Amino acid sequence: MNIDTFLLERNQSLYENSVEINLTESGVEPMTLAELLRPEELDALLQLRLGYNYTEGTPELRAAIASWYPDTGIDEVLVTTGAAEANFVMCWSLLEPGDTFAGMLPNFMQMHGLAAGLGARVQSFGLRLRNGAWQLDREALDAAVAGGAKVIAVCNPNNPTGAVLDEAEMDALVQAARACDAWLICDEIYRGAELDARPETPTFRGRYEKAIVTSSTSKSIAHAGLRIGWAVAPPAIIAEAVRRQDYTTIGTGPINQYLASLILAPARRAVILERSRAILGRNMGIIDDWVGRSNGRLRYVRPAAGGMVFVGYDFPINSTALSELIRERESTFVVAGDWFGMDGYLRIGTGGHAHELEEGLRRIDRVLASL
Ligand SMILES: Cc1ncc(COP(=O)(O)O)c(C=O)c1O
């Protein structure tokens, strides 16, 4: 199987550890074990046996995950290595060569690339800017599924725009999926990282019998290094996915599963999400000031959720070239809009330390001033 280069991930892997300021992260600054663990939890951690673990995830971890979704049992939850593996095993389970995959843009692009690699016919439909807001382009959705679709994929809250679908848009997606009996894969990895005291983003789980939700501890839950993700789906789909996981990772490690079961238990999850929202809210103020000072040459729709802002710019340079220039001249790394299928934008992470964000923006300003 031939597969396109996954531009965002490849570029991050190449440069994120060698630059002075990395603003490509869309999650939130993690905690250390010392900050996270209570004494009795540390004791339990030290007693863990480091053997193979439950492939599908320990019952405690699956129960903690299930509690974030309505009417969900642990047989409807599969624990994976990040949302990346959840998205992978779901596409791999569902798509055959010649099937139609309809995915939302702009997007992280993992499922678009995978679907193409699996031989599917890839169709896209957009979020488009209308009246100062990112909105689902319903005509494009209708066109993308006109000949039927096996899988429709969305990311809500969206990466990179931070837009959250409203109820009518969610209904439109469910209707489109129902009309062609498609699976609806909903990557909800940024759910819980809402800004401006917005309520938690509703899940697609429970809205459609063929909805599959994927997510992880990496973004709103702030702990990407655990590499714990999950899929929530009907039991038959979970059974097929776990059969395939036997060929990928054979499951995740006991240390990570134990730690994830602690931070995903409802009370602790609420505290962690509160912390994430506080960090993101503080940093958005820095972004607001920065864009405000740009004399209209930078613009953005304030994100509703997520650890990033998608900034459009009015300078005559392609976004990959601009990202490279900022990295080479200022050792500061931002994501090019190109890598999401939308040139003319940069994505800037807002979940890190405020002083690094401020310094990174000063460096970007120096590059922009030289253009
Ligand atoms: C929308 C989306 N899905 C999945 C992933 C991968 O997440 P994980 O670290 O849980 O594998 C990312 C990472 O940036 C993402 O933005």
The ligand as an ORCA input file, in Angstrom:
! r2SCAN-3c Opt
* xyz 0 1
  C      -7.603     15.948     15.381
  C      -6.512     15.065     15.911
  N      -6.727     13.750     15.990
  C      -5.774     12.929     16.434
  C      -4.540     13.394     16.820
  C      -3.508     12.426     17.301
  O      -3.642     12.358     18.684
  P      -2.907     11.356     19.644
  O      -1.747     12.076     20.253
  O      -3.932     11.034     20.692
  O      -2.518     10.154     18.878
  C      -4.278     14.775     16.763
  C      -2.954     15.309     17.136
  O      -2.596     16.425     16.867
  C      -5.293     15.629     16.296
  O      -5.121     16.950     16.227
*
